[in-house]
Amino acid sequence: MKVVRTISELRREITAFRSTDAEGRAVGFVPTMGYLHEGHASLLRRSAQENGLTVLSVFVNPIQFGPNEDLDKYPRNEERDLQVAVEAGADLVFMPSVVEMYPRPRVTTVAVTEVTDRLCGASRPGHFDGVATVVTKLFNIVQPDRAYFGLKDAQQIAVIERMTQDLNIPVEIVPCPIVREADGLAMSSRNVYLSAAEREQALVLSRSLSRAGEWIGEGLTADRIVARLKDEIGSVPLANIEYVEILTYPNLVPVAEGQPLIHIGDSLLIALAVRFGNTRLIDNRLLIPKEVGAELCSVK
């Protein structure tokens, strides 16, 4: 594994790989903000299985953080990140500085509309402009064949997929399953912020999402399921709900009112963002209601 810190050096390494690889093996790419955990490692392992070269980027992107967000406090540990990377099969690790990525004041921003109107796009204005801009830059720098993203941030994947389609960026976006701790908490670099009490109470997120299938089987509408989710999450004293929504996926539009979800054959995203103290956690469940209903019937 080789660590590079400049765009020019990264491009040289990738060009050398492509020029010497007679079999034309693909380049896989895993963009991250570092403080790697098993979720990131799962993306790297999949890329290593499916590509001849796996590139990992570690860059805390300042332009996707809003005022009063945790840019300065965002966890960083380069030594740990490199250990996870080498064990998971990364070949190249790109660790640029902010100056390397943004050498002069930006006058260009990539903005994706509509799919950013709700969820984190609504509660964190400008966040996805920062995400879309840095991911576009990284795609132009690496020029990967495939890029791997975790479904814990399902809206981010929807945004990036739409961006690559609209801009004809020749990369396959590969969504990968959420990786959870043994007790169900979705893995996140921000979990390190949680106190012991907050960590325990945060388990309500995965518990409530797991019950959504039962409620779909009962023939409930989206608004009633959202109400039940809010009641369950709100029963935990340290939880402060930012949003709970059920939307179509990947277009991220609300479900028609009054329609029992069990009759819907398209993919739906049940997404939530909840704060525990100063720590903002997101989680979701992606499902097809008709398939969930059929599974429940078979169990009965």
QUIUR-V364516 format. One record per helix or strand. SS is the DSSP state (alpha for helix, beta for strand). FROM is the first residue (numbers start at 1). LEN is the number of residues. Records with the same first field share a line. If there is no record, write none. Layout:
SS->FROM-LEN ; FROM-LEN
//
This chain:
beta->2-3 ; 27-6 ; 53-6 ; 92-3 ; 146-5 ; 172-5 ; 180-1 ; 186-1 ; 221-1 ; 239-10 ; 254-1 ; 260-1 ; 267-10 ; 279-10
alpha->7-14 ; 38-13 ; 62-3 ; 78-11 ; 98-4 ; 120-4 ; 127-16 ; 151-16 ; 189-5 ; 196-6 ; 204-14 ; 222-13 ; 261-3 ; 289-11
//
